[in-house]
Amino acid sequence: MFLSDFRKEFYEAVLNQRVLLLVASDVDALCACKILQALFQCDHVQYTLVPVSGWQELETAFLEHKDQIKLLVKQDDDLEIPAYDDIFRDEEEDSGNESDGSEPSGKRQRFEEEIVERTMKRRRRREWEARRQEILFDYEQYEYHGTSSAMVMFDLAWIMSKDLNDMLWWAIVGLTDQWVHDKITQMKYVTDIGALQRHVSRHNHRNGDEENSLSIDCMRIAFEYDLCLALYQHWSLYESLCNTCYTSASLKLWSVQGQKKLQEFFADMGFPLKQVKQKFHSMDISLKENLREMIEESANKFGMKDLRIQTFGIHFGFKNKFLASDVVYAASSLMENTEKDESGTDNFIKALDSLSRSNLDKLHQGLELAKKQLCAIQRTVASCICTNLVISQGPFLYCYLMEGTPDVKLFSRPVSLCLLSKYLLKSFICSTKNKRCKLLPMIMAAPMDVEQGTVIMVGIPPQTESSDKKNFFGRAFEKAAENTNSRTLHNHFDMSIIELKMEDRSKFLDALISLLS
């Protein structure tokens, strides 16, 4: 259903109903959910929140609540789609009109005209079906992401004059989730940042009220041109540089030569190792004053020209400051936490709670988990490159994590495996001298459930400067499974992530190679 008036056709339609809110397991969806929850609370709308990690859980939730669900369907009469009778006409209805040769010539002529008309309708129907299939194939061939769901929900709140600073922050985090997980192009990110920046200026002007702006309970959002270093304000500068994909890949930190380069990088900045290896907030104030400019200047000498990024930061009173990317890493890690045997629903609720400023302890817990996740990713990337686990299969690169690999349990989760795949591909491109390999997409697989003998597999598009972030692996996976009768499960909303039986892996990959060659 396409909505031309989001407020009227969506929000006002559910305003006096009890709403079933189905939320996917990604940070953008969590942020959209938080905005909707705030709107529902404002308008006293009752709702039931159900987290769904894939199509199976979505179907289960629908079946459990189907007796209470009302489907709203908008009928468009001008789409030139054949009418119901043209598609489902019962041929038996026409049997009584057959001529036995004795009817008057006028009746026979009308009957012949009806036959011609039906024939033309069937022909138009076939042409429409062929055109429909062609359009659907072009549409479904690639998978890509549009505007952040959280931004769409914030726009709804703004249209209704119910937008709050908290909602704006959730919209920012939703957009940043798309950037952190490489779902949108840089141009799309910068454009959306510009749109949000206008709202930030509107909501966070000081009006000369110094006392209120510095209140301990104050929440203030600010646009920043900050360093593209993961969690650096909550970590040490050294750890952040080592575990950020861009710097790690550029300096090739998995090699001895790369480690020497890192030492030279700090020396060029004039930063003692003792300072950069302690917590960022414990560093000398004199070093932190011009930190961004000094790092950027040295980074340019080492070929890292994109070390600063447009983003937003948030201040809670005097003490707590977070960048939008910090919150994304924290919420993602909480959602896919494998340290405790907790259910997916428990992890979902913790991640949702971490987005509220009243639950900063959950956010800090998520930041600690995120640090462990990033360290695990960099260890695995270094291991895969040093042991030549990334191999060229012709039309794509392939890497499989063996059972028993350190941290392999973490990478049985889809978001973590996707993040690892993108980090590994960027690092491999920096490490290889093969120009053709630099233009290839990558498929990565890891054990998912040892008892059931399943693996999780993800496909990501090539990492080129002109990449439009469109992913063709979803259709390719479906076709390869169909051609080989492989036992696959396409349960994830992202169709480029599938589950596969271990023993079917070889024939599935062979089918993919022949399909994509």
VEXDO-777981 format. One line per field, with one value per residue (C-alpha): residue number from 1; residue in three letters; x, y, z. Coordinates in steps of 0.02 Angstrom, whole numbers, plus 50000, padded with zeros to 5 digits. Example, Ala and Ser with C-alpha at 12.3 -4.5 7.8 and 13.67 -1.06 7.14 Angstrom:
REM VEXDO-777981
n <- 1 / 2
res <- ala / ser
X <- 50615 / 50684
Y <- 49775 / 49947
Z <- 50390 / 50357
***
This chain:
REM VEXDO-777981
n <- 1 / 2 / 3 / 4 / 5 / 6 / 7 / 8 / 9 / 10 / 11 / 12 / 13 / 14 / 15 / 16 / 17 / 18 / 19 / 20 / 21 / 22 / 23 / 24 / 25 / 26 / 27 / 28 / 29 / 30 / 31 / 32 / 33 / 34 / 35 / 36 / 37 / 38 / 39 / 40 / 41 / 42 / 43 / 44 / 45 / 46 / 47 / 48 / 49 / 50 / 51 / 52 / 53 / 54 / 55 / 56 / 57 / 58 / 59 / 60 / 61 / 62 / 63 / 64 / 65 / 66 / 67 / 68 / 69 / 70 / 71 / 72 / 73 / 74 / 75 / 76 / 77 / 78 / 79 / 80 / 81 / 82 / 83 / 84 / 85 / 86 / 87 / 88 / 89 / 90 / 91 / 92 / 93 / 94 / 95 / 96 / 97 / 98 / 99 / 100 / 101 / 102 / 103 / 104 / 105 / 106 / 107 / 108 / 109 / 110 / 111 / 112 / 113 / 114 / 115 / 116 / 117 / 118 / 119 / 120 / 121 / 122 / 123 / 124 / 125 / 126 / 127 / 128 / 129 / 130 / 131 / 132 / 133 / 134 / 135 / 136 / 137 / 138 / 139 / 140 / 141 / 142 / 143 / 144 / 145 / 146 / 147 / 148 / 149 / 150 / 151 / 152 / 153 / 154 / 155 / 156 / 157 / 158 / 159 / 160 / 161 / 162 / 163 / 164 / 165 / 166 / 167 / 168 / 169 / 170 / 171 / 172 / 173 / 174 / 175 / 176 / 177 / 178 / 179 / 180 / 181 / 182 / 183 / 184 / 185 / 186 / 187 / 188 / 189 / 190 / 191 / 192 / 193 / 194 / 195 / 196 / 197 / 198 / 199 / 200 / 201 / 202 / 203 / 204 / 205 / 206 / 207 / 208 / 209 / 210 / 211 / 212 / 213 / 214 / 215 / 216 / 217 / 218 / 219 / 220 / 221 / 222 / 223 / 224 / 225 / 226 / 227 / 228 / 229 / 230 / 231 / 232 / 233 / 234 / 235 / 236 / 237 / 238 / 239 / 240 / 241 / 242 / 243 / 244 / 245 / 246 / 247 / 248 / 249 / 250 / 251 / 252 / 253 / 254 / 255 / 256 / 257 / 258 / 259 / 260 / 261 / 262 / 263 / 264 / 265 / 266 / 267 / 268 / 269 / 270 / 271 / 272 / 273 / 274 / 275 / 276 / 277 / 278 / 279 / 280 / 281 / 282 / 283 / 284 / 285 / 286 / 287 / 288 / 289 / 290 / 291 / 292 / 293 / 294 / 295 / 296 / 297 / 298 / 299 / 300 / 301 / 302 / 303 / 304 / 305 / 306 / 307 / 308 / 309 / 310 / 311 / 312 / 313 / 314 / 315 / 316 / 317 / 318 / 319 / 320 / 321 / 322 / 323 / 324 / 325 / 326 / 327 / 328 / 329 / 330 / 331 / 332 / 333 / 334 / 335 / 336 / 337 / 338 / 339 / 340 / 341 / 342 / 343 / 344 / 345 / 346 / 347 / 348 / 349 / 350 / 351 / 352 / 353 / 354 / 355 / 356 / 357 / 358 / 359 / 360 / 361 / 362 / 363 / 364 / 365 / 366 / 367 / 368 / 369 / 370 / 371 / 372 / 373 / 374 / 375 / 376 / 377 / 378 / 379 / 380 / 381 / 382 / 383 / 384 / 385 / 386 / 387 / 388 / 389 / 390 / 391 / 392 / 393 / 394 / 395 / 396 / 397 / 398 / 399 / 400 / 401 / 402 / 403 / 404 / 405 / 406 / 407 / 408 / 409 / 410 / 411 / 412 / 413 / 414 / 415 / 416 / 417 / 418 / 419 / 420 / 421 / 422 / 423 / 424 / 425 / 426 / 427 / 428 / 429 / 430 / 431 / 432 / 433 / 434 / 435 / 436 / 437 / 438 / 439 / 440 / 441 / 442 / 443 / 444 / 445 / 446 / 447 / 448 / 449 / 450 / 451 / 452 / 453 / 454 / 455 / 456 / 457 / 458 / 459 / 460 / 461 / 462 / 463 / 464 / 465 / 466 / 467 / 468 / 469 / 470 / 471 / 472 / 473 / 474 / 475 / 476 / 477 / 478 / 479 / 480 / 481 / 482 / 483 / 484 / 485 / 486 / 487 / 488 / 489 / 490 / 491 / 492 / 493 / 494 / 495 / 496 / 497 / 498 / 499 / 500 / 501 / 502 / 503 / 504 / 505 / 506 / 507 / 508 / 509 / 510 / 511 / 512 / 513 / 514 / 515 / 516 / 517
res <- met / phe / leu / ser / asp / phe / arg / lys / glu / phe / tyr / glu / ala / val / leu / asn / gln / arg / val / leu / leu / leu / val / ala / ser / asp / val / asp / ala / leu / cys / ala / cys / lys / ile / leu / gln / ala / leu / phe / gln / cys / asp / his / val / gln / tyr / thr / leu / val / pro / val / ser / gly / trp / gln / glu / leu / glu / thr / ala / phe / leu / glu / his / lys / asp / gln / ile / lys / leu / leu / val / lys / gln / asp / asp / asp / leu / glu / ile / pro / ala / tyr / asp / asp / ile / phe / arg / asp / glu / glu / glu / asp / ser / gly / asn / glu / ser / asp / gly / ser / glu / pro / ser / gly / lys / arg / gln / arg / phe / glu / glu / glu / ile / val / glu / arg / thr / met / lys / arg / arg / arg / arg / arg / glu / trp / glu / ala / arg / arg / gln / glu / ile / leu / phe / asp / tyr / glu / gln / tyr / glu / tyr / his / gly / thr / ser / ser / ala / met / val / met / phe / asp / leu / ala / trp / ile / met / ser / lys / asp / leu / asn / asp / met / leu / trp / trp / ala / ile / val / gly / leu / thr / asp / gln / trp / val / his / asp / lys / ile / thr / gln / met / lys / tyr / val / thr / asp / ile / gly / ala / leu / gln / arg / his / val / ser / arg / his / asn / his / arg / asn / gly / asp / glu / glu / asn / ser / leu / ser / ile / asp / cys / met / arg / ile / ala / phe / glu / tyr / asp / leu / cys / leu / ala / leu / tyr / gln / his / trp / ser / leu / tyr / glu / ser / leu / cys / asn / thr / cys / tyr / thr / ser / ala / ser / leu / lys / leu / trp / ser / val / gln / gly / gln / lys / lys / leu / gln / glu / phe / phe / ala / asp / met / gly / phe / pro / leu / lys / gln / val / lys / gln / lys / phe / his / ser / met / asp / ile / ser / leu / lys / glu / asn / leu / arg / glu / met / ile / glu / glu / ser / ala / asn / lys / phe / gly / met / lys / asp / leu / arg / ile / gln / thr / phe / gly / ile / his / phe / gly / phe / lys / asn / lys / phe / leu / ala / ser / asp / val / val / tyr / ala / ala / ser / ser / leu / met / glu / asn / thr / glu / lys / asp / glu / ser / gly / thr / asp / asn / phe / ile / lys / ala / leu / asp / ser / leu / ser / arg / ser / asn / leu / asp / lys / leu / his / gln / gly / leu / glu / leu / ala / lys / lys / gln / leu / cys / ala / ile / gln / arg / thr / val / ala / ser / cys / ile / cys / thr / asn / leu / val / ile / ser / gln / gly / pro / phe / leu / tyr / cys / tyr / leu / met / glu / gly / thr / pro / asp / val / lys / leu / phe / ser / arg / pro / val / ser / leu / cys / leu / leu / ser / lys / tyr / leu / leu / lys / ser / phe / ile / cys / ser / thr / lys / asn / lys / arg / cys / lys / leu / leu / pro / met / ile / met / ala / ala / pro / met / asp / val / glu / gln / gly / thr / val / ile / met / val / gly / ile / pro / pro / gln / thr / glu / ser / ser / asp / lys / lys / asn / phe / phe / gly / arg / ala / phe / glu / lys / ala / ala / glu / asn / thr / asn / ser / arg / thr / leu / his / asn / his / phe / asp / met / ser / ile / ile / glu / leu / lys / met / glu / asp / arg / ser / lys / phe / leu / asp / ala / leu / ile / ser / leu / leu / ser
X <- 50000 / 50074 / 50033 / 50022 / 49970 / 50064 / 49971 / 49796 / 49813 / 49923 / 49922 / 49742 / 49685 / 49760 / 49728 / 49573 / 49627 / 49734 / 49896 / 50005 / 50182 / 50301 / 50483 / 50632 / 50799 / 50902 / 50941 / 50847 / 50689 / 50715 / 50727 / 50570 / 50483 / 50537 / 50466 / 50302 / 50291 / 50311 / 50175 / 50058 / 50087 / 50048 / 49882 / 49837 / 49844 / 49851 / 49977 / 50059 / 50246 / 50314 / 50497 / 50520 / 50691 / 50631 / 50486 / 50445 / 50423 / 50323 / 50206 / 50189 / 50148 / 50020 / 49934 / 49927 / 49840 / 49750 / 49576 / 49606 / 49692 / 49600 / 49679 / 49655 / 49659 / 49655 / 49578 / 49650 / 49540 / 49663 / 49807 / 49749 / 49751 / 49628 / 49465 / 49425 / 49312 / 49449 / 49566 / 49451 / 49308 / 49223 / 49213 / 49057 / 48962 / 48975 / 48920 / 48737 / 48774 / 48841 / 48753 / 48678 / 48662 / 48474 / 48482 / 48440 / 48588 / 48585 / 48607 / 48746 / 48834 / 48827 / 48894 / 49040 / 49077 / 49082 / 49206 / 49318 / 49306 / 49352 / 49497 / 49562 / 49542 / 49642 / 49778 / 49784 / 49790 / 49940 / 50029 / 49994 / 50059 / 50218 / 50245 / 50212 / 50339 / 50470 / 50442 / 50444 / 50605 / 50693 / 50628 / 50672 / 50839 / 50931 / 50908 / 50945 / 50896 / 50797 / 50766 / 50787 / 50625 / 50664 / 50678 / 50509 / 50429 / 50512 / 50442 / 50270 / 50293 / 50354 / 50203 / 50089 / 50192 / 50230 / 50417 / 50529 / 50717 / 50717 / 50628 / 50754 / 50897 / 50817 / 50800 / 50986 / 51034 / 50924 / 51014 / 51184 / 51142 / 51125 / 51295 / 51386 / 51324 / 51361 / 51181 / 51172 / 51286 / 51391 / 51289 / 51125 / 51200 / 51261 / 51093 / 50995 / 51118 / 51082 / 50894 / 50916 / 51037 / 50897 / 50790 / 50939 / 50961 / 50776 / 50768 / 50935 / 50958 / 51009 / 50907 / 51035 / 50969 / 51137 / 51065 / 50939 / 51059 / 51185 / 51058 / 51110 / 50952 / 50978 / 50984 / 51073 / 51110 / 51249 / 51311 / 51494 / 51627 / 51707 / 51834 / 51781 / 51853 / 51743 / 51699 / 51860 / 51785 / 51741 / 51900 / 52084 / 52139 / 52259 / 52122 / 52003 / 52129 / 52171 / 51989 / 51914 / 51894 / 51955 / 52117 / 52154 / 52134 / 52229 / 52378 / 52367 / 52378 / 52375 / 52555 / 52718 / 52744 / 52571 / 52611 / 52768 / 52664 / 52548 / 52696 / 52755 / 52580 / 52577 / 52755 / 52706 / 52565 / 52683 / 52574 / 52667 / 52612 / 52576 / 52444 / 52359 / 52348 / 52250 / 52065 / 52022 / 51945 / 52107 / 52219 / 52303 / 52186 / 52324 / 52327 / 52138 / 52116 / 52177 / 52160 / 52048 / 52154 / 52318 / 52251 / 52179 / 52341 / 52444 / 52313 / 52328 / 52515 / 52476 / 52346 / 52193 / 52101 / 51926 / 51954 / 51824 / 51637 / 51482 / 51385 / 51293 / 51336 / 51221 / 51255 / 51159 / 51197 / 51381 / 51453 / 51382 / 51422 / 51393 / 51411 / 51269 / 51386 / 51423 / 51238 / 51225 / 51371 / 51303 / 51123 / 51181 / 51294 / 51156 / 51037 / 51159 / 51239 / 51302 / 51387 / 51230 / 51103 / 50962 / 50819 / 50813 / 50667 / 50767 / 50911 / 50788 / 50712 / 50885 / 50935 / 50771 / 50798 / 50975 / 50902 / 50816 / 50915 / 50843 / 50938 / 51118 / 51180 / 51114 / 51199 / 51366 / 51343 / 51315 / 51472 / 51577 / 51500 / 51532 / 51717 / 51728 / 51635 / 51751 / 51906 / 51836 / 51805 / 51982 / 52059 / 51957 / 52000 / 52186 / 52173 / 52080 / 52205 / 52362 / 52303 / 52237 / 52059 / 51989 / 51990 / 51932 / 51793 / 51787 / 51640 / 51656 / 51772 / 51731 / 51779 / 51718 / 51747 / 51783 / 51702 / 51821 / 51876 / 51887 / 51730 / 51637 / 51481 / 51468 / 51470 / 51323 / 51218 / 51172 / 51218 / 51387 / 51426 / 51380 / 51492 / 51635 / 51610 / 51618 / 51773 / 51857 / 51820 / 51890 / 52046 / 52071 / 52058 / 52198 / 52306 / 52291 / 52387 / 52262 / 52165 / 52023 / 51991 / 51968 / 51810 / 51729 / 51586 / 51608 / 51515 / 51553 / 51489 / 51501 / 51431 / 51260 / 51194 / 51316 / 51184 / 51071 / 51220 / 51176 / 51283 / 51235 / 51290 / 51293 / 51332 / 51392 / 51417 / 51588 / 51674 / 51706 / 51698 / 51555 / 51458 / 51270 / 51254 / 51134 / 51146 / 51105 / 51142 / 50963 / 50898 / 51057 / 51041 / 50859 / 50902 / 51054 / 50950 / 50813 / 50933 / 51022 / 50878 / 50988 / 50905 / 50903 / 50801 / 50769 / 50706 / 50792 / 50714 / 50879 / 50871 / 51061 / 51070 / 51021 / 51037 / 51102 / 51133 / 51320 / 51324 / 51239 / 51369 / 51481 / 51346 / 51263 / 51426 / 51455 / 51282 / 51318 / 51481 / 51394 / 51251 / 51362 / 51499
Y <- 50000 / 50168 / 50317 / 50490 / 50573 / 50487 / 50579 / 50551 / 50378 / 50301 / 50391 / 50451 / 50279 / 50195 / 50337 / 50259 / 50078 / 49959 / 49944 / 49791 / 49860 / 49735 / 49791 / 49716 / 49683 / 49831 / 49999 / 50103 / 50002 / 50025 / 50214 / 50219 / 50117 / 50240 / 50386 / 50296 / 50247 / 50430 / 50482 / 50344 / 50396 / 50576 / 50526 / 50387 / 50252 / 50074 / 49959 / 49789 / 49783 / 49622 / 49606 / 49504 / 49450 / 49371 / 49313 / 49163 / 49270 / 49396 / 49258 / 49189 / 49361 / 49390 / 49223 / 49254 / 49422 / 49395 / 49397 / 49576 / 49640 / 49748 / 49766 / 49934 / 49921 / 50071 / 50035 / 50133 / 50134 / 50219 / 50095 / 50006 / 49840 / 49712 / 49698 / 49546 / 49470 / 49487 / 49385 / 49258 / 49243 / 49074 / 48994 / 48897 / 49062 / 49078 / 48900 / 48949 / 49073 / 48948 / 48952 / 48797 / 48883 / 48919 / 49093 / 49247 / 49326 / 49480 / 49374 / 49273 / 49435 / 49500 / 49333 / 49344 / 49521 / 49460 / 49323 / 49452 / 49566 / 49424 / 49375 / 49554 / 49560 / 49399 / 49470 / 49632 / 49526 / 49427 / 49587 / 49663 / 49506 / 49507 / 49692 / 49662 / 49520 / 49628 / 49773 / 49658 / 49573 / 49740 / 49797 / 49637 / 49602 / 49717 / 49750 / 49923 / 50041 / 50202 / 50337 / 50287 / 50227 / 50334 / 50488 / 50449 / 50436 / 50598 / 50686 / 50623 / 50695 / 50860 / 50873 / 50852 / 50978 / 50844 / 50827 / 50830 / 50837 / 50652 / 50605 / 50706 / 50613 / 50445 / 50500 / 50545 / 50376 / 50286 / 50375 / 50343 / 50158 / 50156 / 50241 / 50132 / 49973 / 50040 / 50029 / 50196 / 50298 / 50441 / 50563 / 50501 / 50512 / 50691 / 50744 / 50671 / 50746 / 50917 / 50891 / 50843 / 50986 / 51112 / 51026 / 51021 / 51210 / 51235 / 51127 / 51170 / 51358 / 51432 / 51593 / 51670 / 51562 / 51505 / 51435 / 51322 / 51266 / 51205 / 51122 / 50952 / 50879 / 50969 / 50872 / 50962 / 50900 / 50980 / 50957 / 50904 / 50874 / 50737 / 50597 / 50437 / 50333 / 50204 / 50243 / 50346 / 50459 / 50305 / 50208 / 50246 / 50332 / 50186 / 50052 / 50154 / 50177 / 49991 / 49936 / 50060 / 49981 / 50132 / 50160 / 49975 / 49938 / 50093 / 50059 / 49868 / 49842 / 49651 / 49659 / 49704 / 49844 / 49910 / 49915 / 50015 / 50136 / 50160 / 50206 / 50329 / 50402 / 50440 / 50508 / 50624 / 50694 / 50713 / 50605 / 50499 / 50316 / 50333 / 50464 / 50376 / 50210 / 50279 / 50320 / 50467 / 50569 / 50547 / 50620 / 50788 / 50931 / 51016 / 50866 / 50856 / 51041 / 51025 / 50836 / 50830 / 50950 / 50863 / 50690 / 50749 / 50833 / 50677 / 50563 / 50656 / 50618 / 50433 / 50428 / 50434 / 50584 / 50537 / 50528 / 50660 / 50640 / 50748 / 50685 / 50739 / 50729 / 50734 / 50806 / 50749 / 50881 / 50907 / 50733 / 50624 / 50654 / 50528 / 50531 / 50454 / 50314 / 50270 / 50237 / 50133 / 50020 / 50002 / 49959 / 49837 / 49747 / 49733 / 49662 / 49525 / 49492 / 49312 / 49323 / 49271 / 49140 / 49264 / 49261 / 49373 / 49466 / 49505 / 49573 / 49673 / 49757 / 49799 / 49878 / 49975 / 50036 / 50094 / 50226 / 50316 / 50446 / 50377 / 50214 / 50272 / 50120 / 50010 / 50121 / 50107 / 49919 / 49918 / 50021 / 49891 / 49752 / 49853 / 49867 / 49678 / 49656 / 49774 / 49689 / 49518 / 49582 / 49650 / 49489 / 49387 / 49504 / 49489 / 49300 / 49283 / 49390 / 49316 / 49136 / 49173 / 49121 / 49244 / 49157 / 49211 / 49100 / 49187 / 49309 / 49339 / 49324 / 49191 / 49164 / 49030 / 49035 / 48859 / 48789 / 48820 / 48991 / 49114 / 49222 / 49115 / 49115 / 49304 / 49289 / 49170 / 49328 / 49420 / 49601 / 49550 / 49439 / 49580 / 49702 / 49576 / 49545 / 49729 / 49756 / 49604 / 49656 / 49832 / 49761 / 49630 / 49765 / 49862 / 49706 / 49628 / 49679 / 49595 / 49738 / 49623 / 49563 / 49743 / 49753 / 49591 / 49566 / 49448 / 49300 / 49252 / 49103 / 49049 / 48903 / 48946 / 48793 / 48648 / 48526 / 48558 / 48570 / 48742 / 48889 / 49072 / 49153 / 49335 / 49420 / 49601 / 49710 / 49771 / 49909 / 50037 / 50227 / 50229 / 50090 / 50123 / 49996 / 49888 / 49705 / 49570 / 49418 / 49397 / 49344 / 49246 / 49147 / 49103 / 49046 / 48943 / 48856 / 48819 / 48749 / 48633 / 48587 / 48651 / 48656 / 48843 / 48956 / 49133 / 49196 / 49364 / 49526 / 49560 / 49432 / 49431 / 49334 / 49151 / 48993 / 48837 / 48655 / 48622 / 48475 / 48579 / 48717 / 48653 / 48625 / 48790 / 48885 / 48794 / 48849 / 49028 / 49029 / 48968 / 49092 / 49244 / 49202
Z <- 50000 / 49947 / 50057 / 49983 / 50147 / 50289 / 50426 / 50359 / 50282 / 50418 / 50585 / 50589 / 50529 / 50684 / 50806 / 50885 / 50866 / 50966 / 50867 / 50840 / 50825 / 50741 / 50755 / 50663 / 50748 / 50690 / 50769 / 50639 / 50675 / 50863 / 50840 / 50732 / 50868 / 51004 / 50905 / 50875 / 51058 / 51108 / 50984 / 51044 / 51225 / 51179 / 51095 / 51219 / 51085 / 51152 / 51068 / 51081 / 51043 / 50966 / 50911 / 50752 / 50690 / 50527 / 50419 / 50530 / 50687 / 50585 / 50526 / 50703 / 50773 / 50635 / 50666 / 50854 / 50829 / 50664 / 50742 / 50800 / 50642 / 50517 / 50346 / 50262 / 50072 / 49955 / 49785 / 49638 / 49483 / 49367 / 49367 / 49207 / 49300 / 49228 / 49324 / 49430 / 49296 / 49165 / 49274 / 49358 / 49232 / 49251 / 49079 / 49131 / 49141 / 48954 / 48911 / 48898 / 48759 / 48633 / 48465 / 48385 / 48215 / 48232 / 48315 / 48217 / 48127 / 48242 / 48398 / 48315 / 48268 / 48448 / 48509 / 48386 / 48444 / 48624 / 48575 / 48490 / 48642 / 48762 / 48651 / 48653 / 48842 / 48861 / 48748 / 48850 / 49006 / 48940 / 48889 / 49061 / 49148 / 49043 / 49080 / 49265 / 49274 / 49188 / 49308 / 49460 / 49403 / 49381 / 49550 / 49645 / 49560 / 49680 / 49864 / 49932 / 50073 / 50061 / 50190 / 50372 / 50454 / 50605 / 50493 / 50414 / 50587 / 50643 / 50489 / 50540 / 50715 / 50641 / 50524 / 50675 / 50777 / 50906 / 50875 / 51028 / 51049 / 51101 / 50939 / 50839 / 50924 / 50881 / 50699 / 50699 / 50774 / 50645 / 50502 / 50581 / 50592 / 50402 / 50385 / 50513 / 50430 / 50256 / 50194 / 50104 / 49992 / 50061 / 49957 / 50033 / 50208 / 50185 / 50110 / 50256 / 50382 / 50305 / 50326 / 50509 / 50542 / 50512 / 50644 / 50765 / 50746 / 50778 / 50934 / 51015 / 51002 / 51170 / 51168 / 51286 / 51428 / 51496 / 51658 / 51570 / 51435 / 51564 / 51680 / 51744 / 51666 / 51500 / 51338 / 51198 / 51021 / 50918 / 50740 / 50738 / 50608 / 50710 / 50694 / 50609 / 50753 / 50838 / 51019 / 51043 / 51177 / 51283 / 51246 / 51225 / 51065 / 51032 / 51046 / 50941 / 50800 / 50804 / 50799 / 50676 / 50505 / 50405 / 50502 / 50527 / 50341 / 50284 / 50397 / 50375 / 50562 / 50546 / 50485 / 50574 / 50449 / 50491 / 50677 / 50638 / 50536 / 50684 / 50796 / 50663 / 50654 / 50840 / 50832 / 50689 / 50796 / 50943 / 51056 / 51187 / 51190 / 51376 / 51335 / 51189 / 51281 / 51429 / 51431 / 51320 / 51462 / 51562 / 51426 / 51455 / 51416 / 51316 / 51196 / 51181 / 51138 / 50958 / 50945 / 50791 / 50689 / 50737 / 50695 / 50530 / 50480 / 50515 / 50438 / 50272 / 50269 / 50292 / 50153 / 50267 / 50195 / 50253 / 50440 / 50483 / 50459 / 50478 / 50628 / 50786 / 50969 / 51120 / 51293 / 51447 / 51577 / 51620 / 51617 / 51479 / 51297 / 51156 / 50969 / 50867 / 50810 / 50993 / 51022 / 50863 / 50913 / 51090 / 51040 / 50904 / 51027 / 51158 / 51027 / 50975 / 51144 / 51154 / 51325 / 51419 / 51365 / 51357 / 51234 / 51082 / 51160 / 51318 / 51214 / 51108 / 51262 / 51332 / 51165 / 51161 / 51340 / 51300 / 51183 / 51328 / 51424 / 51585 / 51555 / 51534 / 51630 / 51489 / 51361 / 51452 / 51462 / 51274 / 51245 / 51338 / 51233 / 51075 / 51118 / 51136 / 50971 / 50876 / 50950 / 50898 / 50722 / 50703 / 50772 / 50648 / 50502 / 50544 / 50557 / 50391 / 50296 / 50375 / 50345 / 50169 / 50210 / 50081 / 49913 / 49741 / 49673 / 49504 / 49510 / 49698 / 49849 / 49978 / 50160 / 50280 / 50468 / 50530 / 50687 / 50832 / 50768 / 50914 / 50931 / 50803 / 50912 / 50895 / 50705 / 50702 / 50719 / 50558 / 50600 / 50674 / 50524 / 50403 / 50496 / 50495 / 50308 / 50266 / 50375 / 50299 / 50120 / 50149 / 50232 / 50095 / 49960 / 50049 / 50066 / 49892 / 49737 / 49622 / 49540 / 49485 / 49663 / 49719 / 49613 / 49672 / 49797 / 49944 / 50018 / 50198 / 50295 / 50478 / 50580 / 50649 / 50739 / 50758 / 50819 / 50669 / 50551 / 50481 / 50425 / 50404 / 50241 / 50191 / 50025 / 50013 / 49858 / 49797 / 49896 / 49759 / 49770 / 49644 / 49732 / 49741 / 49885 / 49784 / 49830 / 49701 / 49811 / 49874 / 49702 / 49666 / 49827 / 49789 / 49612 / 49668 / 49803 / 49678 / 49546 / 49668 / 49786 / 49929 / 50099 / 50133 / 50245 / 50182 / 50349 / 50364 / 50305 / 50218 / 50077 / 50056 / 50222 / 50219 / 50324 / 50238 / 50279 / 50299 / 50177 / 50041 / 50048 / 49908 / 49777 / 49825 / 49796 / 49630 / 49573 / 49625 / 49526 / 49368 / 49394 / 49418 / 49293
***
